[in-house]
Amino acid sequence: MDFLPLMFHDLGLLAMASSGDDGLDFLFGFAVVFLIVSFCVVVGIACGLPVSRWLGNRVGQFLTGWSDEKYDVPPPRFAMAAAITAHGDLEDALAFYEEMLITYPQEEQIYHRMLEIALGPLDRPGLAEEILSRGLAALEKPSQQAALVRQYEELKAGTHRPLAHLRKPEDARGGAFPQHGMPAPPPLRG
């Protein structure tokens, strides 16, 4: 608390030492103090906004867990294709994944999900082999290629059946969910 008055007092003494007239010395000292305080205020305002934005972003990221990553192309949206698959429209789901491959040809999950549909409820090994070969050609990392081959082999052997609850379209006579006696819901409209 005592530091600021002493600092201003010392600045005033410095200013008074410059001339012999007490009135001019006081005005000069006041002007020097005013300029120093104004400079501090301007620097504080200029630095305050960027520092508060930076600090606010860091605290927000910590509290919410959201990242501040920016994408040229947004990440793929799997929810719509998953909803179409769950609805039982397997051909439409494959078409939706094909559209996704146009934008995201190196997205590994698209190939995995297409294989699950082709070797699962559709039971079309030829289509699955085509999807596998396209995936192996498009994926660059050997670990991604190995995971795709491993999933293909598991699906073909029958040890991995993620869509076992869905039936082939020709078997679903009683609707999409015949095991529950429920009719198929109306088709989705995008």
N, C-alpha and C positions, 0 to 999 in steps of 0.2 A: 504493500500500500504506500509506503513512504518513498518508493523508488521513483514513481512517475513525477510527483511534485519536485523531487530533487533534480530529476533530469531536466524538467522545464526550467527550474531555477538556474541550473548550470548553463542552459542555453541562453537564458536571459542575461546572465552574467557575461557570457561570451559576447553576446550582442552589445552589451553596454560598454565593453572594453574598447569598442571600435571608435567611439566619438566622445566628446565631452558634454554634449547636450542631453540632459536626462529625458526630455520628451521624445526626441528622435531615437534615443537608445531604446526606450520602451516600445515605440512603434516598430523599430527594426527587430527587436527580440520577439514581439508578438507575431510579426510577419514570418519569422523563421519557424517559430513553434507551429503556427498555422499551416505553413507549407509542409512541415514534417508530418503533422497529423493528417493533412489532406492526402499526402503521398501514401501513408499507411492505409487509409480508408480506400483509396483507389486500388491499391495492390490487393487488399482484402476482397474487394468486390470482384476484381478481375480473376482472382484465383478461386474465389468461393464457389462459383457455379461449376467449373470443371471438377473441382475436388469433391463437391457434394454429389455430382452425378456419378463419379467413379466410386465413391464410398457407398452411395445408395445402391448401385448395381451389384457391388460385391456383397453387401448385406442381403439384398434381395435374392441373389443366387444361393447364398448360404441357407437362408430360411426356406426357400421354396424348392431348391434342388434343380431349378431350370437352368439350362445353359444359354449362353449368348451366342451360340454358333449361328452363322449365317450360311445359307445354302443358295447356290446358283439355281439348282433344281430341288424342289422340296422332296423329302424322302417319300417312298411309295406308301400308298394307303392300302393296307391289306383288309381293312374292316369290310368294305363293300364286297370284295371277292369272297371273304369268309362268310358273309351273310348269304350270298347267292349259293355258296356251297352248302351251308346248313339248311337252306330252303329246299335243296334237292335238285336245283337246276344245274347239273354238273357240266353240261355242254356250254351253258352261258358263263359259268365260272371259268372254264378253260378259255373261253373267248375273252373274258375280262383280263385274265392273266396274260394272254397273248398281247392285248393292248398295253398292258403294263410293261411288257418286254420291249416294246418300241422305245419307251422312254428310259427304261432301266435294264439294259441288256446284260449287265454284270451283277444284277442283284440275285444272290444265291437263293434266298427264300422263295422267290417266284418259281424257280425250277423244282425246289423241294415240294412245294404245294401242288404244282402241276403233276408231279410224279405220284403224289398221294391220291390224286383224283384218278389218274389214268390207270394205275395198277390197283386201285381200291375199288370203289363202286362201279366204275366204268368197265374194268377188266379188259383193257385194250393194250396188250403188251407191245404191239407195233408202234402205237402212239407213244408209249413210255420210252421205247428205245430211241425214237426220234427226239423226244424231249431231253433224254440223257445225252445224246450226241451233241445237240445244240448247246446244252449247258456246259459240257466239257470244252466245247470250242469257245464259248464266251467267257467262262471263268478263268481268271489268270492265275490265282494262287493254287498251288498243288494241294493244300489242305482243303480248300473248297471243293476241288475236283474229287478228292478222296471221300469227302463227306457225302457228296452226291452219289458216287458209285456205291458207297456203303448203304445208303438209304435205298437205292434201286435194288440192291441184292436182298436187303431185309424185306422190302415190300414184295419182291418176286417170290421169296421163300415163304412169305406169310407170317413171319415172326413179328412184323411191325404192321399193325392195321389201325391207323389213326381215324379212319372214316368208316369203321366197321358198322356203325349205327345207321349209315345210309345204305340204301339198296340200289341196285341197278335201275335205271329208269323204266325198263320193261317189266321189272318185278314189282314196282310200286303201284299196283292196281288200285289199292284202297286209299290212295293219296300218298303224300310224302312220308307220313308217319303211320303206316298201317298197323304197327304193333300196338299203338294206342287207340286205334279206331278213329283217328282224327283226320278230317279232310285236309288236303293241301291248302295252305294259305294263298291268297291272291298273289300274282307275280309282282316282283319289285319293279318300281319305275324310277329310273335315275334321272 
